[in-house]
Amino acid sequence: MAACEALWTTLFNGRVSDWVGEGAFLRFDQAHHRLAYYPSAGRGILSIDFGVENVDLLMRNNYFLQSRR
């Protein structure tokens, strides 16, 4: 975890905004956090979340992707 924190805070100029147990929330701007990392025995991504402006945009993109298979 110390190596992860060092990577994100030095190379990418992130700042730890909060801790959840051994996990850390990192921010790169005014938002509370943009990235969260947690200890794990393996490598990989646990989750990716996206924010959308409104449901209309979400549905429009859904229909577009379905039409393109």
C-alpha positions, 0 to 999 in steps of 0.5 A: 500500500505504501508503494501505491500511495507513493506512486499516485501521490508523487508521479500523478500528483494525487492527494489522499483525501480519506482512508477506509481501513487500509484503503485510500481515496485519492483526489486530483482536483476539487472532488473528494476522490477520483480514485480509490485503492484497496489492499489485495492479494491479486492484481486487477480492477475492482470497479469503474464508475462513470457519472453522466449528466442525465438519464437521457444521455445514458439512454441515447448512448445505450440505443446507439451502442445497441444499433451498432451491436 
